């Protein structure tokens, strides 16, 4: 249980840590009879802890980061865009960032940079995190139960995953080429 909590907390600090193992471990604990609500609460507590720490790091380190990266035009442009995005969409931005894998860990830092109110930040993070954890826990349960049935089901799932990844890669390549043409 400590591993589940720590892995999702560390991932929400921006450390590239594979949290998929936490959801697989949570499913294993479900199979051992642990209550679903307890495991959902454990995952959510890990996410909230990591997000809150990242928020306060962003809040406290804003000046240092801006001085450190002042010459990095790309970083400063991105930071300004994100702050404007948070200023415009506020809590909805915090809520939506919970569902985007690469953005999720960094969104809490940016919310601190943008000086969003902590109670509002925490409430929006809680709402998005509960939905995200519930969905991912359910997806993991279904995936594991599907993989335990037959070899053909495993191959079908693997083919679907590989096809999806190839599609996303092709979409990304297309988008990058399209963006270059616009600029």
QUITAQUI-V701402 format. One record per residue. N is the residue number from 0. RES is the residue in three letters. PHI is phi in degrees with one decimal (* if undefined). PSI is psi in degrees with one decimal (999 if undefined). NEAR is the number of other C-alpha atoms within 8 Angstrom. Layout:
# QUITAQUI-V701402
N:RES:PHI:PSI:NEAR / N:RES:PHI:PSI:NEAR
This chain:
# QUITAQUI-V701402
0:UNK:*:-38.7:5 / 1:UNK:-63.8:-37.3:5 / 2:UNK:-64.7:-39.4:7 / 3:UNK:-62.6:-49.8:15 / 4:UNK:-59.9:-50.8:14 / 5:UNK:-66.4:-37.5:9 / 6:UNK:-65.5:-41.2:13 / 7:UNK:-75.5:-30.8:14 / 8:UNK:-66.8:-45.2:14 / 9:UNK:-64.8:-40.7:11 / 10:UNK:-62.1:-34.9:14 / 11:UNK:-78.8:-2.4:14 / 12:UNK:-92.8:0.9:12 / 13:UNK:93.5:3.0:9 / 14:UNK:-81.6:125.3:8 / 15:UNK:-68.4:93.8:5 / 16:UNK:-125.7:131.6:7 / 17:UNK:-74.0:100.9:7 / 18:UNK:-80.2:-7.7:9 / 19:UNK:-57.2:-35.2:6 / 20:UNK:-62.8:-31.9:8 / 21:UNK:-64.9:-39.2:12 / 22:UNK:-73.0:-35.5:12 / 23:UNK:-66.0:-42.9:10 / 24:UNK:-63.6:-39.6:9 / 25:UNK:-62.4:-39.1:11 / 26:UNK:-66.0:-36.9:11 / 27:UNK:-64.3:-39.5:8 / 28:UNK:-68.3:-34.2:9 / 29:UNK:-60.2:-42.6:11 / 30:UNK:-64.7:-24.8:7 / 31:UNK:-86.0:-2.1:6 / 32:UNK:105.1:3.5:6 / 33:UNK:-67.5:144.7:9 / 34:UNK:-66.8:139.2:7 / 35:UNK:-58.2:-44.7:7 / 36:UNK:-62.7:-35.8:6 / 37:UNK:-65.0:-44.4:8 / 38:UNK:-69.5:-36.6:11 / 39:UNK:-64.3:-40.4:12 / 40:UNK:-65.1:-40.2:8 / 41:UNK:-63.2:-46.7:11 / 42:UNK:-62.8:-43.0:12 / 43:UNK:-65.8:-40.9:12 / 44:UNK:-62.0:-40.2:9 / 45:UNK:-62.9:-45.6:14 / 46:UNK:-61.5:-45.8:13 / 47:UNK:-65.5:-39.4:13 / 48:UNK:-62.7:-50.6:9 / 49:UNK:-60.6:-41.9:14 / 50:UNK:-65.7:-41.4:14 / 51:UNK:-65.8:-42.6:10 / 52:UNK:-62.6:-44.8:9 / 53:UNK:-62.6:-39.8:15 / 54:UNK:-58.1:-49.6:14 / 55:UNK:-70.0:-31.5:10 / 56:UNK:-64.8:-43.5:10 / 57:UNK:-62.6:-40.6:14 / 58:UNK:-65.2:-44.7:13 / 59:UNK:-82.5:-24.2:8 / 60:UNK:-105.1:8.8:8 / 61:UNK:-56.1:-49.3:10 / 62:UNK:-62.5:-44.2:7 / 63:UNK:-62.1:-45.3:7 / 64:UNK:-63.6:-43.8:8 / 65:UNK:-63.9:-38.8:9 / 66:UNK:-68.0:-42.7:7 / 67:UNK:-64.0:-39.4:7 / 68:UNK:-107.5:19.6:9 / 69:UNK:-58.4:-33.0:8 / 70:UNK:-86.0:-10.1:5 / 71:UNK:-86.7:94.1:7 / 72:UNK:-59.8:-40.5:7 / 73:UNK:-62.1:-45.6:6 / 74:UNK:-64.2:-46.2:8 / 75:UNK:-64.6:-37.1:11 / 76:UNK:-64.7:-44.6:8 / 77:UNK:-63.1:-44.5:8 / 78:UNK:-60.8:-42.5:9 / 79:UNK:-64.9:-41.9:8 / 80:UNK:-62.7:-44.3:8 / 81:UNK:-64.4:-40.9:9 / 82:UNK:-63.6:-40.5:12 / 83:UNK:-64.6:-38.2:8 / 84:UNK:-62.7:-44.9:10 / 85:UNK:-65.7:-39.8:13 / 86:UNK:-63.4:-36.2:8 / 87:UNK:-77.7:-44.8:6 / 88:UNK:-104.2:-14.3:8 / 89:UNK:50.1:-120.4:10 / 90:UNK:-64.5:-31.0:10 / 91:UNK:-65.3:-34.7:8 / 92:UNK:-65.7:-43.8:10 / 93:UNK:-61.1:-46.8:15 / 94:UNK:-59.8:-48.6:12 / 95:UNK:-66.6:-33.7:9 / 96:UNK:-65.0:-20.2:10 / 97:UNK:-64.9:-19.4:13 / 98:UNK:-101.3:-1.0:9 / 99:UNK:-110.9:112.7:8 / 100:UNK:-49.7:-58.6:7 / 101:UNK:-72.8:-28.6:6 / 102:UNK:-79.7:-34.6:9 / 103:UNK:-49.2:-51.6:12 / 104:UNK:-64.2:-34.2:14 / 105:UNK:-86.2:-19.2:12 / 106:UNK:-62.8:-31.4:10 / 107:UNK:-70.1:-38.7:14 / 108:UNK:-60.0:-46.5:14 / 109:UNK:-65.0:-36.8:13 / 110:UNK:-62.1:-36.9:16 / 111:UNK:-66.9:-43.8:16 / 112:UNK:-56.7:-43.3:12 / 113:UNK:-76.5:-5.4:10 / 114:UNK:58.6:41.5:7 / 115:UNK:-67.4:149.0:10 / 116:UNK:-62.4:133.7:6 / 117:UNK:-62.3:-45.5:6 / 118:UNK:-59.0:-41.4:6 / 119:UNK:-66.3:-43.4:9 / 120:UNK:-57.5:-47.3:12 / 121:UNK:-64.3:-40.6:10 / 122:UNK:-64.7:-45.8:8 / 123:UNK:-65.8:-38.7:12 / 124:UNK:-65.3:-42.3:13 / 125:UNK:-60.3:-47.7:10 / 126:UNK:-59.9:-49.2:9 / 127:UNK:-65.8:-37.8:12 / 128:UNK:-68.6:-40.5:12 / 129:UNK:-61.7:-46.3:10 / 130:UNK:-64.3:-44.8:8 / 131:UNK:-60.4:-49.0:10 / 132:UNK:-64.3:-41.6:11 / 133:UNK:-60.6:-47.8:9 / 134:UNK:-63.3:-44.1:8 / 135:UNK:-71.2:-35.6:9 / 136:UNK:-65.1:-42.6:12 / 137:UNK:-65.1:-43.1:8 / 138:UNK:-61.7:-42.3:8 / 139:UNK:-64.8:-43.3:11 / 140:UNK:-59.8:-46.3:10 / 141:UNK:-65.0:-42.7:8 / 142:UNK:-62.1:-45.9:8 / 143:UNK:-65.6:-37.7:8 / 144:UNK:-70.9:-34.6:8 / 145:UNK:-66.4:-41.6:10 / 146:UNK:-69.9:-20.2:11 / 147:UNK:-84.6:-10.1:7 / 148:UNK:-78.6:-62.8:7 / 149:UNK:-149.3:161.6:8 / 150:UNK:-65.5:-39.8:7 / 151:UNK:-64.9:-36.2:6 / 152:UNK:-65.5:-40.0:10 / 153:UNK:-61.5:-43.6:11 / 154:UNK:-65.7:-37.6:8 / 155:UNK:-65.4:-42.0:8 / 156:UNK:-65.0:-44.9:9 / 157:UNK:-62.0:-41.0:8 / 158:UNK:-63.4:-41.0:8 / 159:UNK:-65.1:-41.1:8 / 160:UNK:-65.9:-46.3:8 / 161:UNK:-64.4:-41.3:8 / 162:UNK:-62.3:-42.0:8 / 163:UNK:-63.9:-43.4:8 / 164:UNK:-64.9:-41.1:8 / 165:UNK:-63.9:-40.5:8 / 166:UNK:-62.2:-44.9:8 / 167:UNK:-64.6:-37.9:8 / 168:UNK:-64.3:-44.4:8 / 169:UNK:-63.6:-40.6:8 / 170:UNK:-63.3:-41.1:8 / 171:UNK:-63.7:-45.0:8 / 172:UNK:-60.9:-44.6:8 / 173:UNK:-59.9:-45.8:8 / 174:UNK:-62.4:-41.7:8 / 175:UNK:-64.7:-42.2:8 / 176:UNK:-64.5:-41.2:8 / 177:UNK:-65.4:-40.0:8 / 178:UNK:-64.1:-39.1:8 / 179:UNK:-64.2:-36.3:7 / 180:UNK:-68.2:-32.4:6 / 181:UNK:-72.1:-30.2:5 / 182:UNK:-94.7:999:4
